[in-house]
Amino acid sequence: MTDKRFVLLNMEDNIFVCCERVLAGVELLLEDKLVRVNTNIDIGHKIARKILSPGEKIIKYGAAIGSATDVIGVGEHVHMHNVKSDYIPSHTRQNKIEDK
């Protein structure tokens, strides 16, 4: 059984997607494992379904969407700080000023 605030989109996925904001410190049941969330997780964000190793593909909708850049533990936030796109550069909301 998995907490109703998270959804598994495809059985091949190694992440869950958040459907309702969850605050740091909350304990969740993820596939019958009790996991404590260590950061706030916003709607639409992902958490790890299993331990992910650096270089391991992040699978969503049954397709690779990027690769882990660090070890990501079960229930940890999966986002730009620990994932890189294998297809396009990752972008931030900060503007970059280029020297000419």
C-alpha positions in Angstrom: 0.0 0.0 0.0 1.2 3.5 -0.8 0.2 6.9 0.7 -2.7 8.4 -1.3 -0.7 11.7 -1.7 1.6 9.9 -4.2 0.9 8.1 -7.4 2.8 5.6 -9.4 2.2 6.5 -13.1 3.6 3.3 -14.6 4.8 0.0 -13.0 8.2 0.5 -14.6 8.7 3.9 -12.9 11.3 4.3 -10.1 9.6 7.5 -8.8 6.3 8.5 -7.3 4.6 11.8 -8.2 3.2 14.0 -5.5 -0.6 14.8 -5.7 -0.8 16.9 -2.5 1.9 19.0 -0.9 3.7 17.1 1.8 5.9 18.8 4.5 9.3 17.8 5.7 9.2 15.4 8.6 6.0 13.6 7.6 6.1 9.8 7.6 4.6 8.1 4.6 3.8 4.5 3.7 5.4 3.7 0.3 4.8 0.2 -0.9 4.4 -1.0 2.7 7.7 0.7 3.8 7.5 3.6 6.3 9.6 6.5 5.0 10.1 10.0 6.6 10.2 12.9 4.1 13.2 15.1 4.7 12.1 18.1 2.6 8.9 19.7 1.5 7.5 18.0 -1.6 5.2 20.1 -3.8 2.5 18.9 -6.1 3.9 17.4 -9.3 7.3 16.8 -7.8 8.8 13.4 -7.6 10.2 11.1 -4.8 12.3 8.0 -5.2 10.5 4.7 -5.2 13.8 2.8 -4.6 17.4 3.7 -3.9 18.8 5.4 -7.1 22.6 5.3 -7.8 24.5 8.0 -9.6 24.1 7.6 -13.4 20.9 5.5 -13.0 18.0 6.5 -15.2 15.0 8.2 -13.7 11.9 6.5 -15.1 8.6 8.4 -15.3 5.6 7.2 -17.5 7.8 4.2 -18.2 10.4 6.3 -20.0 13.8 7.7 -19.0 13.6 11.4 -18.2 17.2 11.9 -16.9 19.9 10.4 -14.7 20.6 10.6 -11.0 23.7 12.7 -10.2 23.9 11.5 -6.6 22.6 8.6 -4.5 18.9 9.2 -3.9 17.3 7.3 -1.0 13.7 5.9 -1.0 11.3 8.8 -0.4 13.8 11.5 -1.2 13.0 14.4 -3.4 14.0 13.8 -7.1 14.5 17.1 -8.8 17.1 19.4 -10.5 19.5 19.2 -7.5 20.1 15.5 -8.0 19.0 14.7 -11.6 20.3 15.8 -14.9 18.5 15.6 -18.2 20.1 13.3 -20.7 18.5 15.2 -23.6 18.6 19.0 -23.0 20.5 21.3 -20.6 18.8 21.7 -17.2 17.6 25.3 -16.7 17.2 27.4 -13.6 15.0 30.4 -12.9 18.1 32.6 -12.6 19.3 34.6 -15.6 22.9 34.1 -16.6 24.9 37.1 -17.6 27.5 36.3 -20.2 30.7 38.3 -20.4 31.4 39.6 -23.9 
